[in-house]
Every structure is written in C-alpha cells, then in structure tokens.
Amino acid sequence: MVDERIKRLAKILVEHSTRVKKGDKVVISGDVVAEHLITEVYRLCMKKGAYPAVHAHLPGMTQIYYKHASPEQLKKFPDVAMFESKNADVFIGVWGTTNTRELSGIDPKKISIRSKTVDPISKVRMKKRWVGCDFPTNALAMEAEMSLEEYTDWFFNACNIDYNALQRKYAKLKAIIDRASEVRIVGKNTDLTLSVKGMSAIDRQGDKNIPDGEVFTAPEKYKTEGHIEFSYPAIKGSNEIDGIRLEFRKGKVVKASATKNEKFLKTMLNTDPGASYLGELGIGVNYNITKYTKNLLFDEKIGGTVHLALGMAYPECYKKNPSQGNNSALHWDIVKDLRPKAGGGKIIVDGKVIQKDGKFRL
C-alpha cells in the first residue's frame, strides 16, 4: 500500500506545481529508487487525460557517462532531447540519489563542458511548466546524519505544506524586495551590498521546486560590492566545497577561496564570462526546514538563511532591467545562515533591518 504522504506529494507536483490538464504532454524523469512517487505522478497525469512519458535513470549511469565520455561526446548536442523539450508541455523531475558522491572523482572541466553544451535545452525547459523534487533515500539520510525513518518524516514535513498559505504569509517580503534599491547582508565574516534597483522579486511557493519557500531576485550585474563567507559546504556535481569565501568588486568575483576543493570552485567560476557574476539573491522562508542536510533543494529554503547564485539570472527577475541580467551556463546556489547558531546576521533593505538573526521584522 502506498504511503499517503507520497500520494499527497504527487498531488502537489501534478495539481499545484505544474497544473497538469487534459491533453498535456508530460515528461516525468527520475531515479528508479523513487518508483512509488513516480508511479503516483504517472497515475494522476493519466487520470487528468494527459500523455505522460517516463524516463527512468539507473544508478551509476551518470558516473559511467562522465568517466568514459570523449571530448566529442561531451560537446555533442542532444538533438532528441531538444526535440522533446520543444514539444512537451510539462516536465516533472523526481530524484532519489543512491550515491551523493558519484561524481566526486570526475574532472570538473568535463562537467563544465557538458553544462555549456546542454544549456540551450535548459533554457527551453525553463519556459515550460516544470518542477523538481527529491525522494528520501539512505544516501540522503546519511548526508543529513539521520536514520532513513527519521529523514523520511523530516522530508515529508518539509515538502507537504500549504504553499498558497506560505505565499500569502510572505507577500509583504516580496513587495519590499520588489521596490528595493539596495540589499545589504551583514553576518559572520560578511558585509555584502547588492543593487536590486529595477529588478523583480519572485516568490516561488511550490511552482518550481518541492520543497519550496523562498523569495528571490537578481542583483544588478555590475554593482555587487563586498565580501561573504558561506556557512555550509556547497555541493556541486557530487563535489563538496567547504569554507567558501568570495570577494566582489563591480559585480565580479575578484577573489575566491575555499578550505576544501578550492580548485573545483575556481573551475566553476571560469565556466564562462558570466559565471563569476551573481545571478540570484534568495531569502529562505520555509521554517519547516530547520536543519542543513547537504541537499541544496532543501538547504536554500531554510527559514533564516539567504543564498547567492553564481551565474545565470532568471529572466523574469530582470525583465524591467535587461542590461543588468547575467547570462551563464552555470547557476550555483550557495547558502549563508543568519541565525544565531551560525553567528547571527542581518538583512538590511534600503537602510532598514528586515531580518535579524533569522527572524523577520516586516
């Protein structure tokens, strides 16, 4: 018998996040370990009168690809995937990794090359209805330092929430960021000022990621100044990069260091000209997520944190100020905790403190 929490999550993905309707062509992608959730999503799509297709990923395939891919294969554009992307209406991703370090031994340049190759496909899919979600596995539970049972309960508590109510609760935060000119982040080894003048704030509340709970915008490309030390390790391509510190001048990272995997960090910053500029400032508002788990899908939503993304800015953020939007094949979110246990901190908007030590003053 299927866990009722899985059924509720499938309903959120199909009915709230992507609003699947009769006649939609739906691509469902995921790992086989998440079969119960994938099956429920498939069932709901069929009941809606949609046309779902499932792409199942087997454990180890990604590692095999990067281990054996030649330069020609890395640069080969996947025409079939582009055809599917252009012709589908909805994309639902359900991921359940069985090895969070699968790519840790892979040359980061390979990952960077492939990211640039498939970037046009990502841009097409982003214009469609899409959502991404994880599924609890032993590997994710171990990263979070929990038992699978404990992690599964924690997972569904974070994911299965009323996203419409969450959006209403933080509508004021969105309005404040929407009309702001300057945002300053002050915290442990951090004093960073970003210009957001003319940018649009977006309140993602379950329409792209599950779990969700953030308000984000795009900084003006050339106006970020100062430095920031991130609180937690950042995970990218199965690599763990710890102790990240970035210094910005005129929007660009002019100094980057890490206590672990610094080479990987610098390789990502050299992905393309836009990779060393910021594409996003996000503010986490999901207070059901209380613990850092080395899973960005959750960690960037933690209530009381902010995150910055190196690389691509979302077009809906800079539509009123297109000259300041950043374009890149990279989009890498890194989290800064402003709660007291991480040293505390403030979010200051146009001179007014709107959050102190992780608690809002709206």
GUROTOR-825861 format. One record per residue: residue in one letter; x, y, z of N, C-alpha, C in turn. Coordinates in steps of 0.05 Angstrom, whole numbers, padded with zeros to 5 digits, always signed. Example, Ala and Ser with C-alpha at 12.3 -4.5 7.8 and 13.67 -1.06 7.14 Angstrom:
A+00264-00114+00156+00246-00090+00156+00264-00066+00156 S+00257-00045+00142+00273-00021+00143+00258+00001+00157 
This chain:
M+00017-00024+00000+00000+00000+00000+00018+00025+00000 V+00011+00044-00017+00027+00068-00020+00023+00087+00004 D+00044+00097+00015+00044+00116+00037+00027+00140+00029 E+00008+00148+00046-00009+00171+00040+00006+00197+00036 R+00030+00199+00048+00046+00223+00045+00057+00224+00016 I+00063+00201+00004+00071+00200-00024+00049+00210-00042 K+00025+00200-00036+00001+00209-00052-00003+00239-00051 R+00000+00250-00027-00003+00279-00023+00018+00294-00039 L+00043+00284-00038+00064+00298-00052+00060+00297-00082 A+00051+00274-00092+00045+00271-00121+00024+00291-00129 K+00004+00294-00112-00018+00313-00118-00008+00342-00120 I+00011+00349-00101+00023+00375-00102+00038+00380-00128 L+00054+00360-00136+00070+00362-00161+00053+00365-00186 V+00032+00350-00187+00015+00349-00211-00005+00372-00212 E-00018+00377-00189-00040+00396-00189-00032+00424-00181 H-00014+00427-00162-00005+00453-00154+00018+00464-00170 S+00039+00448-00171+00064+00457-00183+00063+00460-00214 T+00052+00441-00227+00052+00441-00257+00024+00444-00269 R+00003+00442-00253-00024+00445-00263-00030+00429-00288 V-00023+00403-00287-00028+00386-00310-00057+00384-00317 K-00063+00386-00342-00090+00385-00352-00093+00366-00375 K-00117+00361-00383-00123+00343-00405-00108+00352-00431 G-00095+00332-00443-00081+00338-00468-00052+00346-00465 D-00043+00351-00441-00015+00359-00437+00004+00336-00443 K+00026+00342-00455+00047+00322-00459+00067+00326-00436 V+00069+00306-00419+00084+00308-00394+00108+00289-00394 V+00132+00300-00389+00156+00284-00386+00163+00281-00356 I+00162+00256-00347+00169+00250-00319+00196+00236-00319 S+00215+00249-00306+00242+00237-00304+00249+00232-00275 G+00263+00210-00270+00271+00205-00243+00287+00180-00239 D+00296+00176-00215+00312+00153-00208+00294+00130-00199 V+00302+00105-00205+00285+00082-00200+00278+00079-00170 V+00296+00088-00153+00290+00086-00124+00266+00102-00116 A+00258+00121-00133+00234+00137-00127+00210+00127-00142 E+00209+00101-00148+00188+00090-00165+00160+00095-00154 H+00156+00094-00128+00129+00097-00117+00118+00125-00122 L+00135+00145-00119+00126+00172-00125+00123+00176-00155 I+00141+00166-00170+00139+00168-00200+00113+00155-00209 T+00107+00132-00198+00082+00117-00206+00057+00133-00199 E+00057+00146-00175+00034+00162-00168+00031+00187-00185 V+00053+00200-00192+00052+00222-00211+00041+00213-00238 Y+00051+00191-00247+00042+00180-00273+00012+00174-00272 R+00002+00162-00250-00026+00155-00246-00043+00181-00248 L-00035+00201-00233-00051+00226-00233-00051+00239-00261 C-00029+00239-00275-00028+00250-00302-00047+00235-00320 M-00047+00209-00318-00066+00193-00335-00095+00200-00328 K-00101+00203-00302-00128+00209-00294-00137+00237-00304 K-00117+00255-00307-00122+00282-00318-00128+00282-00348 G-00122+00259-00361-00125+00259-00390-00100+00269-00405 A-00077+00270-00390-00052+00278-00402-00038+00255-00416 Y-00015+00261-00429+00001+00240-00442+00029+00239-00430 P+00031+00224-00408+00057+00223-00394+00077+00203-00406 A+00102+00210-00406+00124+00192-00414+00144+00192-00391 V+00155+00169-00385+00173+00166-00362+00201+00160-00371 H+00221+00175-00361+00249+00169-00366+00261+00160-00339 A+00269+00135-00337+00280+00125-00312+00310+00124-00313 H+00323+00134-00292+00352+00134-00291+00362+00112-00273 L+00381+00097-00283+00392+00075-00267+00417+00084-00251 P+00421+00073-00227+00444+00080-00211+00471+00076-00227 G+00488+00096-00225+00514+00093-00237+00517+00104-00266 M+00494+00110-00279+00496+00118-00307+00510+00144-00311 T+00505+00163-00293+00518+00189-00296+00548+00187-00292 Q+00557+00171-00273+00585+00167-00269+00598+00153-00293 I+00585+00134-00304+00595+00120-00328+00598+00140-00351 Y+00578+00157-00354+00579+00177-00376+00604+00194-00374 Y+00607+00207-00350+00630+00226-00347+00657+00211-00347 K+00657+00187-00338+00683+00172-00337+00692+00166-00366 H+00674+00159-00384+00681+00149-00410+00676+00169-00433 A+00663+00191-00427+00656+00210-00449+00681+00223-00461 S+00683+00221-00487+00705+00235-00501+00698+00264-00504 P+00718+00281-00511+00712+00309-00517+00689+00313-00537 E+00689+00295-00557+00668+00297-00578+00640+00291-00566 Q+00639+00271-00548+00614+00264-00536+00604+00286-00517 L+00623+00298-00502+00615+00319-00483+00604+00343-00498 K+00614+00348-00522+00605+00372-00537+00583+00366-00557 K+00575+00340-00559+00554+00333-00577+00527+00342-00567 F+00513+00359-00583+00487+00369-00574+00466+00348-00577 P+00450+00343-00556+00429+00322-00556+00404+00331-00571 D+00403+00327-00597+00381+00337-00613+00354+00324-00605 V+00355+00299-00598+00330+00286-00590+00318+00299-00565 A+00336+00304-00545+00327+00317-00521+00315+00345-00526 M+00327+00359-00545+00317+00386-00552+00290+00383-00566 F+00286+00363-00583+00260+00359-00596+00239+00354-00575 E+00245+00337-00555+00226+00331-00534+00220+00356-00518 S+00241+00372-00512+00238+00396-00496+00219+00416-00509 K+00222+00419-00535+00206+00438-00550+00177+00429-00552 N+00172+00403-00552+00146+00392-00558+00130+00384-00533 A+00143+00382-00511+00129+00375-00486+00118+00400-00473 D+00097+00396-00456+00085+00418-00442+00094+00421-00413 V+00100+00398-00401+00106+00397-00372+00130+00378-00368 F+00147+00386-00349+00170+00369-00340+00169+00366-00310 I+00168+00341-00301+00168+00334-00273+00192+00316-00267 G+00210+00326-00250+00234+00310-00242+00232+00300-00214 V+00236+00274-00210+00235+00262-00184+00261+00247-00179 W+00278+00258-00162+00305+00247-00160+00309+00234-00133 G+00323+00211-00133+00329+00197-00108+00356+00184-00109 T+00376+00200-00105+00403+00191-00107+00410+00168-00088 T+00426+00149-00098+00436+00127-00081+00465+00131-00074 N+00477+00152-00086+00506+00157-00081+00511+00187-00085 T+00512+00202-00064+00515+00231-00066+00543+00240-00075 R+00561+00221-00076+00589+00227-00084+00597+00214-00110 E+00577+00207-00126+00581+00192-00151+00601+00205-00170 L+00601+00232-00170+00618+00246-00190+00642+00259-00176 S+00648+00252-00152+00670+00266-00138+00697+00261-00150 G+00701+00239-00165+00726+00234-00178+00728+00242-00207 I+00707+00256-00216+00706+00265-00244+00719+00293-00247 D+00734+00296-00268+00747+00322-00274+00725+00343-00277 P+00725+00364-00260+00704+00385-00262+00702+00398-00289 K+00723+00398-00305+00722+00410-00331+00702+00395-00349 K+00700+00369-00345+00681+00354-00361+00652+00362-00354 I+00647+00366-00329+00620+00375-00320+00614+00403-00331 S+00634+00420-00331+00631+00447-00341+00626+00447-00371 I+00640+00431-00386+00636+00429-00415+00608+00419-00422 R+00600+00399-00408+00573+00388-00413+00551+00407-00406 S+00555+00422-00384+00535+00442-00376+00531+00463-00398 K+00553+00472-00410+00551+00491-00432+00538+00479-00456 T+00543+00454-00462+00531+00440-00485+00501+00439-00483 V+00491+00431-00460+00462+00427-00457+00447+00452-00447 D+00461+00474-00443+00448+00498-00433+00424+00507-00450 P+00425+00505-00477+00402+00513-00493+00377+00497-00486 I+00380+00472-00479+00357+00455-00472+00345+00465-00445 S+00363+00471-00426+00353+00482-00401+00337+00507-00404 K+00346+00524-00422+00331+00549-00427+00304+00544-00439 V+00302+00525-00456+00275+00518-00468+00257+00507-00446 R+00267+00489-00430+00250+00476-00409+00241+00496-00388 M+00258+00515-00382+00251+00535-00362+00227+00552-00370 K+00221+00553-00396+00198+00568-00406+00172+00552-00404 K+00175+00526-00398+00151+00508-00395+00143+00507-00366 R+00122+00492-00361+00114+00485-00333+00133+00462-00324 W+00147+00467-00302+00165+00446-00292+00168+00447-00262 V+00176+00425-00251+00181+00423-00223+00201+00401-00217 G+00218+00405-00197+00237+00384-00189+00233+00377-00160 C+00236+00352-00154+00231+00342-00126+00250+00319-00121 D+00258+00316-00096+00274+00293-00087+00256+00272-00075 F+00268+00249-00069+00254+00227-00055+00273+00217-00034 P+00263+00211-00010+00281+00203+00012+00295+00176+00006 T+00321+00176+00009+00338+00151+00006+00358+00149+00028 N+00370+00126+00031+00390+00122+00051+00413+00141+00048 A+00421+00146+00022+00443+00164+00017+00438+00192+00027 L+00414+00202+00022+00407+00229+00031+00404+00230+00061 A+00394+00208+00073+00391+00207+00102+00419+00207+00115 M+00438+00193+00104+00465+00193+00115+00478+00220+00113 E+00474+00234+00091+00485+00261+00088+00473+00280+00109 A+00448+00275+00115+00434+00292+00135+00439+00283+00164 E+00454+00261+00167+00460+00249+00193+00435+00241+00208 M+00417+00227+00193+00393+00217+00205+00389+00188+00196 S+00372+00173+00211+00363+00147+00201+00344+00152+00178 L+00340+00131+00162+00321+00135+00139+00293+00141+00149 E+00285+00128+00170+00258+00134+00181+00256+00163+00190 E+00276+00172+00205+00276+00200+00215+00276+00219+00191 Y+00293+00213+00172+00296+00231+00148+00270+00232+00132 T+00257+00209+00129+00232+00208+00114+00211+00225+00127 D+00208+00223+00153+00189+00240+00167+00196+00270+00164 W+00221+00276+00167+00230+00304+00164+00225+00314+00135 F+00230+00297+00116+00227+00303+00087+00198+00311+00081 F+00179+00294+00089+00151+00300+00083+00140+00324+00099 N+00151+00328+00123+00143+00352+00138+00152+00378+00124 A+00174+00376+00110+00184+00400+00095+00170+00403+00068 C+00162+00381+00056+00151+00383+00029+00120+00386+00028 N+00106+00372+00045+00077+00371+00043+00065+00393+00061 I+00067+00418+00050+00056+00441+00065+00037+00456+00046 D+00023+00475+00058+00004+00491+00042+00020+00514+00030 Y+00026+00511+00004+00043+00531-00009+00028+00557-00015 N+00002+00556-00019-00013+00580-00023-00013+00597+00003 A-00015+00584+00026-00015+00599+00051+00013+00611+00056 L+00034+00596+00048+00061+00606+00051+00065+00631+00034 Q+00054+00631+00011+00057+00654-00008+00043+00678+00004 R+00019+00674+00015+00005+00696+00027+00020+00708+00051 K+00033+00690+00067+00047+00699+00091+00070+00717+00084 Y+00084+00712+00062+00108+00727+00055+00104+00746+00031 A+00079+00753+00026+00073+00772+00005+00086+00799+00010 K+00087+00807+00036+00099+00833+00043+00129+00833+00038 L+00142+00810+00043+00171+00808+00037+00176+00812+00008 K+00160+00799-00009+00163+00802-00038+00159+00831-00046 A+00139+00845-00034+00134+00873-00041+00157+00891-00033 I+00170+00885-00010+00193+00901-00001+00216+00898-00020 I+00223+00873-00028+00245+00868-00046+00239+00879-00073 D+00214+00877-00081+00206+00887-00108+00211+00916-00112 R+00208+00932-00091+00211+00961-00094+00238+00971-00083 A+00255+00952-00074+00280+00960-00062+00301+00969-00082 S+00320+00985-00073+00343+00993-00089+00368+00979-00081 E+00371+00974-00054+00396+00962-00044+00390+00942-00022 V+00404+00920-00023+00403+00900-00002+00431+00895+00008 R+00433+00896+00035+00459+00892+00048+00457+00868+00066 I+00476+00850+00064+00477+00826+00081+00501+00828+00099 V+00496+00828+00126+00517+00830+00145+00516+00806+00163 G+00539+00793+00168+00540+00770+00185+00568+00762+00191 K+00572+00738+00199+00599+00729+00206+00617+00730+00182 N+00639+00746+00184+00658+00750+00161+00644+00757+00135 T+00623+00773+00138+00607+00780+00115+00597+00809+00116 D+00601+00824+00095+00589+00850+00091+00587+00854+00061 L+00563+00849+00051+00559+00849+00022+00536+00867+00015 T+00540+00884-00005+00519+00902-00014+00512+00896-00043 L+00486+00893-00049+00477+00886-00076+00456+00907-00084 S+00458+00915-00109+00437+00933-00120+00416+00916-00134 V+00391+00921-00127+00369+00906-00139+00349+00926-00152 K+00358+00950-00157+00341+00970-00168+00331+00962-00196 G+00305+00964-00199+00293+00957-00225+00289+00927-00229 M+00296+00911-00210+00293+00882-00212+00266+00873-00200 S+00257+00850-00209+00231+00840-00199+00237+00818-00178 A+00221+00818-00157+00223+00796-00137+00203+00774-00144 I+00211+00750-00140+00195+00727-00146+00191+00711-00121 D+00166+00703-00115+00161+00686-00091+00154+00659-00101 R+00174+00642-00102+00170+00614-00110+00158+00599-00087 Q+00133+00590-00090+00120+00576-00069+00108+00550-00080 G+00126+00532-00088+00117+00506-00097+00112+00503-00126 D+00119+00523-00142+00113+00520-00171+00137+00511-00187 K+00161+00510-00175+00185+00500-00190+00200+00479-00174 N+00202+00483-00148+00216+00464-00131+00198+00454-00109 I+00201+00429-00101+00189+00419-00077+00211+00405-00062 P+00216+00413-00037+00202+00433-00022+00208+00461-00033 D+00191+00480-00025+00196+00507-00034+00193+00526-00010 G+00197+00552-00016+00195+00571+00006+00218+00591+00004 E+00217+00608-00016+00238+00629-00019+00227+00653-00034 V+00238+00676-00029+00234+00700-00045+00261+00707-00056 F+00262+00711-00083+00288+00716-00095+00286+00737-00116 T+00309+00748-00123+00311+00768-00144+00339+00766-00157 A+00344+00782-00177+00371+00783-00190+00385+00809-00183 P+00409+00808-00173+00424+00833-00168+00431+00845-00195 E+00434+00872-00195+00446+00885-00219+00474+00874-00223 K+00480+00866-00247+00504+00850-00253+00530+00863-00243 Y+00533+00889-00247+00559+00901-00243+00561+00917-00217 K+00542+00913-00198+00541+00931-00175+00544+00918-00148 T+00551+00892-00147+00555+00879-00121+00582+00886-00110 E+00583+00893-00085+00608+00901-00072+00611+00889-00044 G+00635+00880-00038+00640+00869-00011+00648+00840-00010 H+00644+00827+00012+00654+00800+00015+00633+00784+00031 I+00634+00757+00027+00616+00739+00041+00630+00713+00046 E+00626+00702+00070+00636+00676+00077+00611+00658+00082 F+00609+00637+00066+00586+00620+00068+00587+00601+00091 S+00564+00594+00102+00563+00579+00127+00567+00549+00123 Y+00558+00538+00100+00558+00509+00097+00573+00501+00072 P+00581+00476+00071+00593+00466+00046+00573+00468+00023 A+00582+00474-00001+00565+00474-00024+00571+00449-00040 I+00550+00436-00049+00553+00411-00064+00547+00417-00094 K+00566+00409-00111+00562+00413-00140+00575+00389-00154 G+00559+00375-00171+00570+00352-00185+00583+00332-00167 S+00570+00326-00144+00579+00307-00124+00604+00316-00109 N+00614+00340-00115+00637+00351-00101+00628+00369-00078 E+00642+00366-00055+00636+00383-00032+00657+00404-00029 I+00648+00429-00031+00666+00452-00029+00660+00467-00003 D+00679+00468+00015+00675+00479+00041+00691+00504+00046 G+00682+00521+00065+00696+00545+00072+00698+00565+00050 I+00676+00568+00034+00677+00586+00011+00676+00615+00020 R+00694+00630+00010+00694+00659+00014+00698+00673-00012 L+00681+00693-00018+00681+00707-00043+00683+00737-00038 E+00699+00751-00054+00701+00780-00053+00693+00791-00080 F+00676+00812-00079+00665+00823-00104+00674+00852-00107 R+00680+00859-00132+00684+00887-00140+00670+00891-00167 K+00653+00912-00167+00638+00919-00191+00623+00894-00202 G+00612+00878-00183+00596+00856-00190+00610+00830-00194 K+00636+00831-00199+00651+00807-00206+00667+00795-00182 V+00668+00769-00181+00685+00756-00161+00714+00761-00168 V+00728+00776-00150+00756+00783-00155+00774+00766-00138 K+00763+00753-00118+00779+00735-00101+00761+00713-00091 A+00770+00688-00094+00754+00665-00086+00772+00645-00072 S+00763+00635-00049+00778+00615-00035+00759+00595-00022 A+00770+00571-00016+00755+00551-00002+00775+00534+00014 T+00766+00523+00036+00783+00507+00053+00784+00478+00042 K+00765+00471+00025+00764+00445+00013+00754+00447-00016 N+00768+00435-00034+00761+00434-00063+00761+00462-00075 E+00781+00478-00068+00783+00505-00080+00786+00504-00110 K+00801+00484-00120+00805+00482-00149+00778+00479-00163 F+00760+00463-00152+00734+00459-00164+00719+00486-00165 L+00720+00501-00143+00706+00527-00142+00716+00545-00164 K+00742+00546-00168+00753+00564-00188+00748+00554-00216 T+00746+00528-00220+00738+00517-00246+00710+00526-00253 M+00692+00524-00234+00664+00533-00239+00662+00563-00245 L+00678+00578-00231+00678+00607-00236+00688+00614-00264 N+00703+00596-00276+00713+00600-00303+00697+00586-00325 T+00673+00577-00318+00656+00563-00337+00652+00580-00362 D+00646+00605-00358+00642+00624-00380+00644+00652-00368 P+00642+00674-00384+00646+00701-00373+00625+00708-00351 G+00601+00697-00352+00581+00704-00333+00582+00689-00307 A+00599+00668-00306+00599+00651-00282+00611+00664-00257 S+00627+00685-00261+00639+00699-00238+00622+00723-00229 Y+00598+00726-00239+00579+00746-00230+00555+00732-00217 L+00540+00748-00202+00517+00736-00188+00492+00737-00206 G+00476+00716-00203+00450+00715-00217+00426+00715-00199 E+00431+00711-00173+00408+00709-00155+00415+00716-00126 L+00397+00730-00113+00396+00733-00084+00370+00721-00075 G+00371+00700-00059+00347+00687-00049+00346+00688-00019 I+00321+00690-00008+00316+00690+00021+00298+00667+00028 G+00308+00649+00045+00292+00626+00053+00270+00632+00072 V+00246+00621+00068+00224+00626+00086+00209+00601+00095 N+00220+00578+00090+00207+00553+00098+00219+00545+00125 Y+00204+00552+00146+00214+00546+00173+00208+00518+00182 N+00196+00502+00165+00194+00473+00170+00220+00459+00164 I+00238+00473+00149+00264+00462+00144+00283+00476+00164 T+00292+00461+00183+00308+00473+00205+00337+00464+00204 K+00344+00444+00189+00370+00431+00191+00384+00431+00164 Y+00409+00437+00163+00425+00435+00139+00430+00405+00133 T+00426+00397+00108+00427+00368+00102+00445+00362+00078 K+00460+00382+00068+00477+00379+00044+00460+00373+00020 N+00436+00381+00020+00418+00378-00003+00407+00406-00009 L+00417+00418-00031+00411+00446-00037+00381+00451-00040 L+00367+00431-00051+00338+00434-00056+00324+00442-00030 F+00334+00432-00008+00323+00438+00019+00338+00462+00032 D+00365+00461+00030+00381+00480+00046+00376+00509+00038 E+00371+00514+00013+00368+00542+00004+00341+00553+00013 K+00323+00536+00023+00296+00545+00032+00295+00549+00062 I+00316+00542+00076+00315+00543+00106+00308+00571+00115 G+00287+00573+00132+00280+00599+00143+00302+00610+00160 G+00310+00634+00154+00332+00647+00169+00359+00646+00154 T+00358+00638+00128+00382+00638+00112+00378+00655+00087 V+00400+00661+00074+00400+00673+00047+00418+00655+00030 H+00414+00657+00004+00432+00643-00014+00438+00661-00038 L+00462+00658-00048+00470+00672-00072+00476+00652-00094 A+00469+00658-00118+00475+00640-00141+00496+00653-00159 L+00517+00639-00163+00537+00647-00183+00526+00639-00211 G+00528+00658-00230+00520+00651-00257+00493+00662-00265 M+00478+00645-00278+00453+00653-00292+00432+00666-00274 A+00421+00688-00284+00398+00701-00271+00373+00693-00286 Y+00351+00690-00271+00326+00682-00283+00314+00707-00297 P+00307+00704-00323+00298+00726-00339+00274+00742-00327 E+00256+00728-00312+00233+00742-00301+00242+00762-00280 C+00266+00760-00269+00276+00779-00249+00286+00805-00262 Y+00297+00803-00286+00310+00827-00298+00295+00837-00323 K+00270+00829-00326+00255+00837-00350+00252+00868-00352 K+00252+00882-00329+00250+00911-00329+00277+00925-00331 N+00298+00909-00328+00325+00920-00328+00344+00900-00343 P+00338+00895-00369+00352+00873-00383+00382+00877-00386 S+00392+00901-00386+00421+00905-00389+00436+00895-00365 Q+00423+00891-00342+00436+00883-00317+00432+00853-00311 G+00419+00838-00328+00415+00810-00324+00440+00794-00331 N+00446+00773-00316+00470+00757-00321+00463+00731-00336 N+00479+00725-00356+00475+00701-00371+00499+00682-00368 S+00493+00657-00362+00515+00637-00358+00503+00609-00360 A+00520+00590-00366+00512+00561-00365+00512+00551-00337 L+00525+00567-00319+00526+00560-00290+00503+00573-00275 H+00491+00558-00257+00473+00570-00237+00478+00554-00211 W+00493+00565-00193+00502+00550-00169+00495+00566-00144 D+00476+00556-00129+00467+00569-00104+00484+00560-00080 I+00492+00579-00064+00508+00574-00040+00495+00589-00017 V+00494+00575+00007+00477+00584+00029+00493+00598+00051 K+00481+00620+00061+00492+00635+00084+00471+00635+00106 D+00478+00624+00129+00459+00623+00152+00462+00648+00168 L+00439+00661+00174+00440+00685+00190+00428+00681+00218 R+00423+00656+00226+00413+00651+00252+00435+00651+00273 P+00428+00655+00299+00449+00658+00320+00469+00635+00321 K+00460+00611+00316+00479+00588+00319+00501+00589+00298 A+00497+00605+00276+00517+00608+00256+00531+00635+00258 G+00527+00649+00280+00540+00675+00284+00521+00699+00282 G+00497+00693+00273+00477+00715+00270+00482+00732+00246 G+00464+00750+00241+00466+00768+00218+00442+00784+00213 K+00443+00801+00193+00421+00819+00186+00417+00820+00156 I+00392+00825+00148+00386+00833+00121+00375+00861+00123 I+00389+00879+00109+00382+00908+00110+00374+00917+00082 V+00349+00927+00080+00339+00936+00055+00335+00966+00055 D+00350+00980+00038+00349+01010+00037+00351+01022+00065 G+00370+01011+00080+00376+01022+00107+00359+01012+00130 K+00339+00995+00124+00321+00985+00145+00326+00955+00149 V+00329+00947+00174+00333+00919+00180+00306+00904+00177 I+00305+00885+00158+00280+00870+00155+00282+00842+00167 Q+00307+00834+00173+00311+00808+00186+00336+00810+00204 K+00333+00800+00228+00356+00799+00246+00358+00771+00259 D+00381+00759+00257+00385+00732+00269+00365+00712+00260 G+00356+00714+00235+00338+00695+00223+00309+00700+00227 K+00302+00722+00242+00274+00728+00247+00266+00754+00233 F+00244+00753+00218+00236+00776+00202+00224+00798+00219 R+00228+00823+00209+00216+00847+00221+00202+00862+00198 L+00180+00850+00189+00166+00861+00166+00143+00880+00174 
